[in-house]
Amino acid sequence: MPRITIYSSMFCPYCHRAKALLSKKGADFEEIDVDTVPGARQEMTRRASGGYTVPQIFIGDAYIGGCDDLYALEGAGRLDALLAG
């Protein structure tokens, strides 16, 4: 399984939804809280080509986007293949 990184914030409902879907899929992920980790928001914005809202999700080298993008991949039947690497 590829490395999964999700930049999030504690009180973000979209972050919770994205993490719930990944957990349901049995995917391990690294969560980086942009509110508590120094420099994390700047790193996230750089990696996400200017994306500044949370969550911002990366699977392996692929930039997925936010919660809606993750669920769109699931709805299109493409998320499992990405998670399998």
N, C-alpha and C positions, 0 to 999 in steps of 0.2 A: 504494500500500500504506500503511495507517495506521501510525502510530508504535507500536512495540512496546517495552515496558519490562519487564524481568524483574529482580526483586530476588533476589539469590542469595548463596550462600556457597561458597567454594572447594571444601570437602570434602563437599558435599551431593550424594548420588547422585540425588536427585529433581531437583535443579537441572540436573545433567548430562543427565538424560533429557529434561527439558523443552526445553533448548537444542538437543539433538540432533534432536528432532521439528521445532522451528522451522527449524533449519538444513536439514533434509531437505526442508522445504517451500520453501526458498529465501528465507525471511523474514529480513530484517535486523532486528536488535534491539539495544537499548541494555541493557547488563548493568550493574547497580549492585551491587557487593559490599558487603553490609551489615556485614561484618567490618572493612573497610578504609576505607570512605568515612564520614567523621564525619557523624553525624546521619541517615544513610541508614535505619537500622532504625526510628527514630522516624517518619521520613517515610513509610516503607513501611507501618507499622502504622496511621498516620493515613489514608493513601490506601486501605488494604484494610479499613477499618472495624473495626480491632482485630485483623486477621490478623497474627500475629507469627512464623509459621514460614516458612521459605523452601522453594521459591520462591513469590513472589507475582507474578502475571503480569497485565499490562494490555495490551490491544490497542485502540489509539485511546483513546476515553473509556470503554471497557468494561472492567470489572474481571472477569477470568476466574477467578481463584483460584489454586490450586496445580497441581502436575504432574498429579494425577489428574483435575482438572477440564479441563485442556488435552487430555488423552488422551480424555476422555469426549466432548468436542466433536469430536475427530477421528473417534471411533467412530460418532458420530451423523451424520457427514457435514456438520457445520456449521462446521468450522474454516476450510476454504478460503474460504467466503463472508466470514467475518470478516477474513481476511488480505487479501482483495481490496478490502475497504473498502466 
